[in-house]
Amino acid sequence: MPDLAVVPEETLRDGDEYIASADVAELVMEITSATTARTDRITKAAGYAEAGVPLYLLADRLAPSGPTVTLYGEPEDGTYRVLAPAQFGSPVELPAPFRLTLTVD
């Protein structure tokens, strides 16, 4: 279960409005904590990529180089390509269909 998932509204209307399969998500986001960091960085990233989620946004407060936000995309064979790495406080551009700029502090 991600910290945030963006799914088409019609998907929610077709069933339970709180449960959606990962393969319908357009974006998922995880925010690391001491207990979830490894899972968020490795296991969940691979699972979302395998499911074909187009965008994965990881807010990693515990990254070794300091707090980072990384946008991953272009899932293929269970892995993502890094689209936009940034330090907390720096803007991250989300591509279509979102076309917006996020700043995570």
Secondary structure, DSSP 8 states (H G I E B T S, - for coil): --SEEE--HHHHHTS-TT---GGG-SEEEEE--TTTHHIIIIIHHHHHHHHT-SEEEEEETT-TTSSEEEEEEEEETTEEEEEEEEETTSEEEE-TTT-EEEE--
